[in-house]
Amino acid sequence: MHVNSVTAARQGVTASSGLELGLDKDAFLKLLVAQLRYQDPMSPMSNTEFIAQMAQFSALEQMYNLNNSFYVLQQQVQEAFMLQAVSLIGKEVTAELDEQTVSGTVEKVNWTAAGTILTVDGRQVPLSAVRVVSVPEPEAPPIEEQELAAPVPDTGAQETETEALDQEAGDSPDPD
């Protein structure tokens, strides 16, 4: 069998990648090394072909790094969305769901393959359906607590600061 650079490269890729359809940077580098190893010594690869393949390898590596950066960014954005959704727990929301307006308090947040799902007063509402978010009005305390929290009336038993300073100085207030 006659072995040329294409045949050798194909065999190297098949052996190294198995059933993979795409080439990653390691497979591409193995392909380049196999091509150099099995090239015909009487007609070696030209400089322009080699430089072109090195440029392709460099571009492939940069795309691989960019893809990894996008993946990390996607994870960070997803985590930020999760934190924002959690901050809705206890808040009043209004959502458009099946051409109906649903309002209520967010009880919990679920993450599914379909997206973020809020539980609003027992109903499942997608986060994308929420149109209004508000802080609920604080409830007034019961009447018993209001009476207990009333200020204690002043009985006049406390001295003023001026009277206390006068007594320390030895001056007693005039009883007239």
PyMOL commands that set and color helices and strands:
alter all, ss='L'
color gray80, all
select helices_A, chain A and resi 5-17+25-37+47-86+127-129+143-148+161-168
alter helices_A, ss='H'
color red, helices_A
select strands_A, chain A and resi 92-97+100-112+115-120+123-126+130-134
alter strands_A, ss='S'
color yellow, strands_A
deselect
rebuild
show_as cartoon
